[in-house]
Structures are given as C-alpha cells and as structure tokens.
Amino acid sequence: MASRYWAVSLPVQDSATALWNTLQEQISKNSFDTPLYRFNIPNLRVGTLDSLLALSDDLLKSNSFVEGVSHKIRRQIEDLERVSGVESSSLTVDGVPVDSYLTRFVWDDAKYPVVSTLREIVDGIHSQVSKIEDDLKVRVAEYNNVRSQLNVINRKQSGSLAVRDLSNLVKPEDIVTSEHLVTLLSVVPKYSQKDWLASYETLTNYVVPRSSKKLHEDNEYALYTVTLFGRVADNFRTAAREKGFQIRDFEYSSEAHESRKEDLERLVQDQDRMRSSLLQWCYTSYGEVFSAWMHFCAVRVFSESILRYGLPPSFLACVLAPSTKSEKKVRSILEQLSDGRNSTYWKSEDEVGGMAALGGDSDSHPYVSFTINLV
C-alpha cells in the first residue's frame, strides 16, 4: 500500500479517453513503477463563479481539518492496538482497504447528492467530520480518565515505601491495637536501619521494648513496626521525624482492603471494556471520515479544475502514486500533456511574475495537483 498519492487533473483538448490512453502509455514507458488510476468524479453543480471562488478560499483549510481528523483517529487506533497487544488491522471503508477505496473511488450519491451545491457538500462533510471528532474527544477523555485512576493506584502500589499503599504489605497480626497500645509504621532509609533499631526504644517514653519488626524493603527504604502507648504517639512521631524516620498514617481495615481490591478489579475491567469499545468505534469512524475525505478531495479536484480550465467541465482526473525517485519524471509527463491550454498562467512564481495556482498546493503546475497523505 502506498502512503502518498497525487490527485491531479489534466485539461482535455479533444477526447478524455484519448488523453487517458496517452497518459497510461507515457507513464508505462517512462515511469513504469508509478501506479495510475482514474479518479471518477461526477458532474457536480458549479454554481456561480463568485461562489466557486469563495469556496476555493476555504478548500485548503477544510482539507487540513478533515485530513487531520483522519490521521488523529488512525493514530488512536495504533495506540490502542499497541496497548491491547493485538495485531495491527488493515483499515477499511465499508469492507474495502483504504488504498483500494481511493484508487477505485466511486461517488456515493446517497450520502452526497450531486444535485447539492458544492458549498452544501463541503459544509456537510465538515459538519459530519466535526461531530465524529467531538465524539472521539469525549470517548478518549472517558477512557483516559479510567486509565489515570488505574495509574494512580499502580503508582501507589509500585512506588517507594514513602508514598505507596501499604495495605498489601501489612497483615492483621502485624498490628497491635488495644485500649492503651497502638502500632505505628515507620519508613526508614535503608542506610539508617541500624540507627533505627538502636534508637527507636528511646525516642520517647512508653515504647514497648523489642517491638519493632521489619515488614518490607525496597531499593530506598525499609518498613518497620513499633508498638507504644497511644498517649505518646504524637511525641514519637515528632522525635522520629527529627531523626529522618517517616511515620506513615495507617489503619488496618479488612473491609477497606477488600473495597480497594474490588475497585481495582472494576477499573481494570472498565479499562479493558472501554478500550475494546473505543477501538471498534475508531475502526468504524475511520472508514466514515476517510470516505468523507475522499469525497472532499473529489470536490477539490472538480472545483479547482473549473477555476483552472474554465467551463464547461472538460478535464481528466486521476490518482498516481509515484516513488520519490520518479517524481520529476512524472511531473514532466503531466506538464507535457497539459501544455497548450492556460499552462502559461500556472508556471511557478520564478517562471511567471509571481502568479500562483488558485487553490492549489504551494508548488504551481500547469495542471491541478495536490498530495493525499494516507498516514
């Protein structure tokens, strides 16, 4: 699949069929590695010249918007597939691969009636894609909200002992709670463990001797218990802090532990469900946006061809996918076949005193041409 195509149109002097045959022959002879396809565009309602000129001013901006939404959904699909660990899927439009949809393009009159004006078609496409983009933002925000909640929980479970959730590390038998006694949890820097064991009994009065037990250790800290009279707990906290020991607030509750466990399982299930739903929505929406984009490209080729070549419509529209090394050769072929009708007015700015192609790409040519980047 090519990732970059040219949509072009050439002025027809006598016969579109004869021009197409000549183009095929020239491409085959001089740039045989360049795929070439007809871009079948119906006769659309031209309207007035003023309306066409006004529309041309908006085409480039609208194209950037529609193309941008298409790429945004594609990137979202790639991210979701990578996170899900699923094999990357071939994106389709109504079951047809996107590149085939472009190269075998057929106008959908049910969605975009040819009796509508060009402005109505363009505005309809813009409105359709805007709604899909808004829906994408809402769905992604909901999914990211669940991911953020899970990330917070995971950080608490995987961070250092200074910040992580301790409920998975502390067992009921580690905690002594009575009318007078309490058990505190102290986070001790690894290099200060000897200092802790030598000093904790004397940080305040009424500390139970030899009551400290190490529960867990990570790369930075160790977690110790200490049992003492509840009425001196505040004094102990202050003295411990002065020596660089952090007393973590903790109250063991089997109900709270189970509740946190259930919340985590629910969030994991919600994340998986929302990721799957979002991925399926993106597959469908990408096809809708891509179809809208290709119809927009057809409108763009049609309107720019009328402005370039005049009325009645008489041009050959096609799609090519030249390799980088073949670009100059293909440009030369297209220029030769379009020479002789208005071509003088559509040379580059260096060749003709500053005149640029109306509504076209920054590079001017004696024919309509713009690039379609699929990725």
C-alpha positions as CSV (number, residue, x, y, z in Angstrom):
1,M,0.0,0.0,0.0
2,A,1.3,3.4,-1.0
3,S,1.1,6.1,1.8
4,R,1.2,9.1,-0.5
5,Y,-0.8,9.8,-3.7
6,W,-1.2,12.7,-6.1
7,A,-4.7,13.8,-7.1
8,V,-4.3,15.6,-10.4
9,S,-6.4,16.7,-13.3
10,L,-5.4,17.5,-16.9
11,P,-7.3,19.7,-19.4
12,V,-9.0,17.7,-22.2
13,Q,-8.5,19.1,-25.7
14,D,-10.3,16.5,-27.7
15,S,-11.2,13.2,-26.0
16,A,-10.8,12.2,-22.4
17,T,-10.4,8.6,-23.5
18,A,-7.5,9.5,-25.9
19,L,-5.8,11.6,-23.1
20,W,-6.2,8.7,-20.7
21,N,-4.6,6.3,-23.1
22,T,-1.8,8.6,-23.9
23,L,-1.1,9.2,-20.1
24,Q,-1.1,5.4,-19.5
25,E,1.3,4.9,-22.4
26,Q,3.7,7.7,-21.2
27,I,3.6,6.5,-17.6
28,S,4.2,2.9,-18.6
29,K,7.0,3.9,-20.9
30,N,8.9,6.4,-18.7
31,S,7.8,5.6,-15.2
32,F,6.6,2.0,-15.1
33,D,6.8,1.8,-11.3
34,T,4.1,4.5,-10.9
35,P,0.6,3.2,-10.2
36,L,-2.0,5.2,-12.1
37,Y,-5.8,5.2,-11.6
38,R,-8.8,7.1,-12.9
39,F,-10.4,9.4,-10.3
40,N,-14.1,9.1,-11.2
41,I,-15.7,12.4,-10.3
42,P,-19.3,13.1,-11.4
43,N,-20.5,16.4,-12.9
44,L,-21.2,18.5,-9.8
45,R,-23.2,21.7,-9.6
46,V,-20.8,24.5,-10.4
47,G,-23.0,27.4,-9.3
48,T,-21.7,31.0,-9.9
49,L,-18.1,31.9,-10.4
50,D,-18.2,34.1,-7.2
51,S,-19.4,31.1,-5.2
52,L,-16.7,28.9,-6.7
53,L,-14.0,31.5,-5.8
54,A,-15.3,31.8,-2.3
55,L,-15.4,28.1,-1.9
56,S,-11.8,27.8,-3.2
57,D,-10.6,30.0,-0.4
58,D,-12.0,27.5,2.2
59,L,-11.0,24.3,0.5
60,L,-7.4,24.1,1.7
61,K,-8.3,24.9,5.3
62,S,-11.2,22.4,5.3
63,N,-9.0,19.8,3.7
64,S,-6.4,20.2,6.5
65,F,-9.2,19.7,9.1
66,V,-10.7,16.6,7.5
67,E,-7.3,15.1,6.8
68,G,-6.2,15.9,10.4
69,V,-9.2,14.1,11.9
70,S,-8.5,11.1,9.7
71,H,-4.9,10.9,10.9
72,K,-5.9,11.5,14.6
73,I,-8.2,8.5,14.5
74,R,-5.6,6.4,12.8
75,R,-3.0,7.3,15.5
76,Q,-5.6,6.5,18.2
77,I,-6.1,3.1,16.6
78,E,-2.4,2.4,16.5
79,D,-2.1,3.4,20.2
80,L,-5.0,1.2,21.2
81,E,-3.7,-1.8,19.2
82,R,-0.3,-1.5,20.7
83,V,-1.6,-1.3,24.3
84,S,-4.0,-4.1,23.7
85,G,-1.3,-6.3,22.2
86,V,-3.5,-7.1,19.2
87,E,-2.1,-7.4,15.7
88,S,-2.4,-4.2,13.6
89,S,-5.5,-4.4,11.4
90,S,-5.9,-3.3,7.8
91,L,-8.1,-0.3,7.9
92,T,-11.1,-0.4,5.6
93,V,-14.0,1.7,4.3
94,D,-17.2,-0.4,4.0
95,G,-15.0,-3.5,4.0
96,V,-12.7,-2.2,1.3
97,P,-9.0,-1.4,2.1
98,V,-8.5,2.4,2.2
99,D,-6.0,2.5,-0.6
100,S,-8.4,0.4,-2.8
101,Y,-11.2,2.8,-1.8
102,L,-9.1,5.7,-3.1
103,T,-7.9,4.0,-6.3
104,R,-11.3,2.7,-7.2
105,F,-13.3,5.7,-5.9
106,V,-17.0,5.8,-6.7
107,W,-19.0,8.8,-5.7
108,D,-21.7,8.0,-3.1
109,D,-24.8,9.9,-4.3
110,A,-26.9,8.7,-1.4
111,K,-24.6,10.4,1.1
112,Y,-23.6,13.4,-1.1
113,P,-26.3,14.0,-3.7
114,V,-24.8,15.5,-6.9
115,V,-27.8,17.8,-7.0
116,S,-26.5,19.6,-4.0
117,T,-24.3,22.7,-4.4
118,L,-20.5,22.3,-3.9
119,R,-20.9,24.5,-0.8
120,E,-23.6,22.3,0.6
121,I,-21.5,19.2,0.0
122,V,-18.4,20.7,1.6
123,D,-20.3,22.1,4.6
124,G,-22.0,18.7,5.1
125,I,-18.6,16.9,5.1
126,H,-17.2,19.4,7.5
127,S,-20.2,19.0,9.9
128,Q,-20.1,15.2,9.7
129,V,-16.4,15.1,10.5
130,S,-16.7,17.7,13.3
131,K,-19.3,15.5,15.0
132,I,-17.1,12.5,14.8
133,E,-14.2,14.5,16.1
134,D,-16.3,15.7,19.1
135,D,-17.4,12.1,19.8
136,L,-13.8,11.0,19.6
137,K,-12.7,13.6,22.2
138,V,-15.5,12.5,24.6
139,R,-14.7,8.8,24.3
140,V,-11.0,9.3,24.6
141,A,-11.5,11.5,27.7
142,E,-13.6,8.9,29.4
143,Y,-11.1,6.1,28.6
144,N,-8.1,8.3,29.7
145,N,-10.0,9.1,33.0
146,V,-10.2,5.4,33.8
147,R,-6.5,4.9,32.8
148,S,-5.5,7.8,35.0
149,Q,-7.3,6.3,38.0
150,L,-5.5,3.0,37.4
151,N,-2.2,4.7,37.0
152,V,-2.7,6.5,40.4
153,I,-3.4,3.1,42.1
154,N,-0.5,1.4,40.3
155,R,1.9,4.2,41.4
156,K,0.7,3.8,45.0
157,Q,1.3,0.0,44.7
158,S,4.6,0.2,42.9
159,G,6.2,3.4,44.3
160,S,8.6,3.7,47.1
161,L,7.6,2.9,50.7
162,A,7.4,6.6,51.3
163,V,4.3,7.0,49.1
164,R,2.9,3.6,48.2
165,D,-0.2,2.0,49.5
166,L,0.8,-0.2,52.5
167,S,-2.4,-2.3,52.8
168,N,-0.9,-5.2,50.8
169,L,2.2,-5.2,53.0
170,V,0.7,-5.2,56.4
171,K,-1.1,-8.2,57.9
172,P,-3.6,-8.1,60.7
173,E,-1.2,-9.9,63.1
174,D,1.4,-7.1,62.5
175,I,-0.8,-4.5,64.2
176,V,-1.4,-4.3,67.9
177,T,-4.4,-2.3,68.9
178,S,-5.8,-2.2,72.5
179,E,-7.2,0.3,74.9
180,H,-3.7,1.7,75.6
181,L,-1.4,0.4,72.9
182,V,-1.0,1.3,69.2
183,T,1.3,0.1,66.4
184,L,2.9,2.7,64.2
185,L,4.6,2.1,60.8
186,S,7.9,3.7,60.2
187,V,9.6,4.2,56.8
188,V,13.3,4.1,57.4
189,P,16.0,4.9,54.9
190,K,18.0,1.7,54.1
191,Y,21.2,3.2,55.3
192,S,19.6,4.2,58.6
193,Q,18.2,0.8,59.7
194,K,20.9,0.2,62.3
195,D,20.2,3.7,63.7
196,W,16.5,2.9,63.9
197,L,17.0,-0.4,65.7
198,A,19.4,1.2,68.1
199,S,17.2,4.3,68.9
200,Y,13.5,3.6,68.4
201,E,13.0,2.4,72.0
202,T,14.4,5.7,73.4
203,L,12.7,8.2,71.1
204,T,10.0,8.7,73.7
205,N,8.8,7.1,76.9
206,Y,6.5,4.1,77.0
207,V,7.8,2.3,73.8
208,V,7.4,-1.5,74.1
209,P,10.9,-2.9,74.0
210,R,11.9,-5.1,71.1
211,S,8.5,-4.4,69.4
212,S,9.9,-3.3,66.1
213,K,9.7,-5.7,63.2
214,K,10.7,-5.2,59.5
215,L,7.8,-5.9,57.2
216,H,9.2,-5.0,53.8
217,E,12.2,-3.4,52.0
218,D,12.6,-1.7,48.6
219,N,15.5,0.0,46.9
220,E,15.3,3.0,49.1
221,Y,13.5,2.3,52.3
222,A,12.6,-0.4,54.9
223,L,9.2,-0.6,56.6
224,Y,9.2,-1.2,60.4
225,T,6.5,-1.6,63.0
226,V,6.8,-0.2,66.5
227,T,4.3,-0.6,69.4
228,L,3.9,2.0,72.1
229,F,1.3,3.7,74.4
230,G,-1.2,5.7,72.3
231,R,-0.8,8.8,74.5
232,V,2.8,9.2,73.5
233,A,2.3,8.5,69.7
234,D,2.5,12.2,68.8
235,N,5.7,12.7,70.7
236,F,7.1,9.6,69.0
237,R,6.2,11.0,65.5
238,T,8.0,14.3,66.2
239,A,11.1,12.6,67.5
240,A,11.2,10.1,64.6
241,R,10.8,12.9,62.1
242,E,13.8,14.8,63.6
243,K,16.0,11.7,63.1
244,G,14.8,11.2,59.4
245,F,12.3,8.5,60.0
246,Q,8.8,8.9,58.4
247,I,5.8,7.6,60.4
248,R,3.1,6.7,57.9
249,D,-0.5,7.1,58.9
250,F,-2.2,3.7,58.6
251,E,-5.2,2.0,59.9
252,Y,-5.7,-1.6,59.0
253,S,-9.2,-2.5,57.8
254,S,-10.1,-5.7,56.1
255,E,-13.2,-4.1,54.7
256,A,-11.3,-1.2,53.3
257,H,-8.7,-3.6,51.9
258,E,-11.3,-5.6,50.1
259,S,-13.0,-2.5,48.9
260,R,-9.8,-1.2,47.3
261,K,-9.2,-4.6,45.7
262,E,-12.7,-4.6,44.3
263,D,-12.3,-1.1,43.0
264,L,-9.0,-2.1,41.3
265,E,-10.7,-5.1,39.6
266,R,-13.6,-3.0,38.5
267,L,-11.3,-0.3,37.0
268,V,-9.3,-3.0,35.1
269,Q,-12.5,-4.4,33.7
270,D,-13.7,-0.9,32.8
271,Q,-10.5,-0.1,31.1
272,D,-10.5,-3.3,29.0
273,R,-14.1,-2.8,28.1
274,M,-13.7,0.8,27.2
275,R,-10.5,0.2,25.2
276,S,-12.3,-2.5,23.2
277,S,-15.3,-0.3,22.6
278,L,-13.2,2.7,21.6
279,L,-11.1,0.6,19.2
280,Q,-14.2,-0.8,17.4
281,W,-15.7,2.7,17.3
282,C,-12.4,4.1,15.8
283,Y,-12.4,1.4,13.1
284,T,-15.9,2.3,12.0
285,S,-15.3,6.1,12.4
286,Y,-12.1,6.0,10.4
287,G,-13.9,4.5,7.5
288,E,-16.6,7.2,7.7
289,V,-14.0,10.0,7.9
290,F,-11.8,8.5,5.2
291,S,-14.8,8.2,2.8
292,A,-15.8,11.8,3.6
293,W,-12.2,12.9,3.0
294,M,-12.0,11.2,-0.5
295,H,-15.3,12.9,-1.5
296,F,-13.9,16.2,-0.3
297,C,-10.8,15.6,-2.5
298,A,-13.1,14.9,-5.4
299,V,-14.9,18.2,-4.8
300,R,-11.5,19.9,-4.6
301,V,-10.2,18.5,-7.9
302,F,-13.5,19.4,-9.6
303,S,-13.7,23.0,-8.3
304,E,-10.0,23.7,-8.9
305,S,-10.3,22.2,-12.4
306,I,-13.2,24.5,-13.3
307,L,-11.2,27.6,-12.0
308,R,-8.1,26.4,-13.8
309,Y,-9.6,25.3,-17.2
310,G,-13.0,27.0,-17.3
311,L,-16.5,25.9,-18.3
312,P,-17.9,23.6,-19.5
313,P,-16.1,20.9,-17.3
314,S,-13.5,19.2,-19.5
315,F,-10.7,17.6,-17.7
316,L,-9.3,14.1,-16.8
317,A,-8.9,13.4,-13.1
318,C,-6.6,10.7,-11.9
319,V,-4.6,9.4,-8.9
320,L,-1.0,8.5,-9.1
321,A,1.5,7.1,-6.5
322,P,5.0,7.9,-7.8
323,S,8.1,6.9,-5.9
324,T,10.4,9.7,-4.8
325,K,12.9,9.0,-7.5
326,S,10.1,9.1,-10.2
327,E,8.5,12.4,-9.1
328,K,10.4,14.7,-11.6
329,K,9.8,12.3,-14.5
330,V,6.1,12.1,-13.7
331,R,5.8,15.8,-13.3
332,S,7.4,16.3,-16.7
333,I,4.9,13.9,-18.3
334,L,1.9,15.6,-16.8
335,E,3.2,19.0,-17.8
336,Q,3.7,18.0,-21.4
337,L,0.2,16.6,-21.6
338,S,-1.3,19.7,-20.1
339,D,0.7,22.2,-22.2
340,G,-1.1,24.4,-24.6
341,R,-4.2,25.4,-22.6
342,N,-3.8,28.0,-19.9
343,S,-0.4,26.5,-19.0
344,T,1.5,29.8,-19.2
345,Y,-0.5,31.2,-16.3
346,W,0.2,28.3,-14.0
347,K,4.0,28.1,-14.1
348,S,6.0,28.5,-10.9
349,E,6.4,32.0,-9.4
350,D,10.0,32.1,-10.7
351,E,8.9,31.4,-14.2
352,V,5.9,33.7,-14.3
353,G,5.8,37.1,-12.4
354,G,4.5,35.9,-9.1
355,M,1.3,34.1,-10.3
356,A,0.4,31.1,-8.2
357,A,-2.1,28.4,-8.8
358,L,-5.5,29.3,-7.4
359,G,-6.4,27.0,-4.5
360,G,-3.6,24.5,-5.3
361,D,-0.5,23.4,-3.5
362,S,2.4,25.8,-2.9
363,D,4.2,24.4,-6.0
364,S,2.4,25.6,-9.1
365,H,1.9,23.4,-12.1
366,P,0.1,23.9,-15.4
367,Y,-2.4,21.3,-14.1
368,V,-4.3,20.8,-10.9
369,S,-2.3,18.8,-8.4
370,F,-2.3,18.2,-4.6
371,T,-1.0,15.4,-2.4
372,I,-3.1,12.9,-0.4
373,N,-1.1,11.5,2.6
374,L,-2.8,8.4,3.9
375,V,-0.6,8.3,7.0
